[in-house]
């Protein structure tokens, strides 16, 4: 049996890179910071792949079931026996899969950034922040303690804030970083309350013990299911609040408003944070606690299902109207994460019922490759045309052959066209939805068709349509092209990984298969969406404008993101600020501050009255002494009588 203690090096190497580049980067490694960060992360990535091989194919199974391995356990803070914050590293099918995804995608982003960010004044700072984010995300997915995962959860939020606001001289970037930070902190408050509810009743913070106590008959399960608030059990409340934390990080409705604005950060950052890692942290969190959701918390799992499918459909509609290349991809990300969420929502625990769980994790895996590929291709396009707007693009296939082919492969994959990776993972999700909830299946199917349409709307607008002359004559440096080629290969081949034999809800391998008859509807709808996009956008014409005009208010509502940002502004400024903030400020000034000022004034007045007793003049002290004697004499004489 292998000793997996060395897995600790996987997150610690990026942490070392963070300190090295943060402390000495600008002075000693101003131009070599990228190479140093990339080499260190390469070592982490190689270790991740080696551990994945050892676990999946050598000794991860016991009696045919993948076991959970505690590679490291250190008690950091013990409250009382049974309740402690442990710094654990756990290895199981989903944590192994996630360290491979995080380290590999981060490595691709590091390599791409060598060319994309070359010449930036804060080049070393950029790689310092990338290293911090990679450490935080790796720590999150390896955590074996629910409070430990919360610590890394917040570190991921800080890293995201730093990277989104990298161009701090741009007011829009500063506003976007603050928006992302505030919205996700609001969601994280729900997450923290959920942790406290679950930990209080389960009497543990350890994931394995928590799951065992809340999924099998126990006094803890009776306690948390019988206690209720507003007629809803504390178990449902706790799981729902945990999901709120995940929904904030994964940009689910209505906590999605930060994601499009977060595109203000450097484009490679979007490929790392907003495509393959941070935004899927919420999906990972639900998957980590999935046995509790599926066995004991059906009400909370229904919330996951309906929020997920609604978010997927809503984001797909909005993406059809956006003109900023990165915002289209942002809403595409929200839609695909919605897919992962509702796949978990329709899943059961174990055997065939767990197909949705496997499909969700499989889509997380494949999505990491083709969505990061899409963002890096978008970065290459922006690098060439110096604009994010699709109106400034067109005919770029002639100037960017590698980017063109890579983008086309990724678009076909996300549309679910066989035999690319997205087809296999989407089919599992749709099949699970078909077996569990027909309404969810229909919405998922429509979303699949919309995905094909808006992605090829983007593809034809950028690489076909009208001819434009780019600012740069070159497609990009070799370091920008190599990650595109590698990710293209991964996008083609990832679907052939026997994923259901490796990652399942209960650790038992699941033999899944693709039904040709079942695939007709989703593939046919995807092809229809592609053909419609080609008809409207392959060549410049007036048809899209006429259709938009005919849709009137519906189109403008979708283009304006259904005014959800405006609703937030109204609630914040008109309700919270006016009805809560201003009265609170008045109470603070006129009651609390006034009371404290009154105490200060009374204290000063008393001080003025008694300050004569401490005058420093001896004749006054002598007078007070004799007055005291006379007073005492009078008292004694009076008492004697």
NORTA-V290836 format. One line per field, one symbol per residue. psi: psi as a letter, one per 40 degrees, with the letter a starting at -180 (. if undefined). burial: b if it has 9 or more other ideal C-beta (glycine too) atoms within 8 Angstrom, else e. A space follows every 50 residues. Layout:
BEGIN
psi = ???
burial = ???
END
This chain:
BEGIN
psi = hihededddddddddddddddddeddddfddedddddddddddddddddd ddddddecfdihfehhihhhdhhhhdhhdihdhihhgihihidddddddd ddddddddddddddddehehdfddddddddddddddddddeehehddddd ddddddddddddddfdgeehdddddddddddddddddddddddddddddd defiehdddddddeeihiddddddddhihfehidddddddddddddddde fihefeeddddeeeiidddddddedecdeeddddddddedddddddfddd dddddddddddddddddddeeiehdddddddddddddddddddddeiahi addeddddddddddddddddddddddddddddddefiehddeiheeddeg ddddddddddddddefhifiddddddddddddddddhddddddddddddd ddddddddddddebbihihidhdidiidedddddddddddddddeehgde edhideehihhiihhdddedddddddddddddddddedihiedddddddd ebdddddddefffddddddddddddddddddddddddddedddddddddd dddddddddeddefdehddddddddddddddddddddddd.
burial = eeebeebbbbbbbbbbbbebbbebbeeebbeebbebbbebbbbbbebbbe bbbbbbeeebeeeebbbebbbbbeeeeeeeeebbbbbbbbbbbbbbbbbb bbbbbbbbbbbbbbbbbbeeeebbbbbbbbbbbbbbbbbbbbbbbbbbbb ebbbbbbbbbbbbbbbbeeeeebbbbbbbbbebbbbbbebbbbbbebbbe bbbbbbbbbbbebbbeeeebbbbbbebeeeeebbbbbbbbbbbbbbbbbb bbbebbbbbbbbbbbbbbbbbbbbbbbbbbbbbbbbbbbbbbbbebbebb bbbbbbbbbbbbbbbbbbbbbbebbbbbbbbbbbbbbbbbbbbbbbbebe eeebbbbbbbbbbbbbbbbbbbbbbbbbbbbbbbbeeebbeebbbbbebb ebbbbbbbbbbbbbbbbeebbbbbbbbbbbbbbbebeeebbebbbbbbbb bbbbbbbbbbbbbbbeebebeeeebbbebbbbbbbbbbebbbbbbeeebb ebbbbbebebeeeeeeebbeebbebbbbbbebbbebbbeeeeebeebbee eeeebebbeebeebeeebebbbbebbbbbbbbeeeebbbeeebbeeeeee eeeeeeeeeeeeeeeeeeebeeebeeeeeeeeeeeeeeeee
END
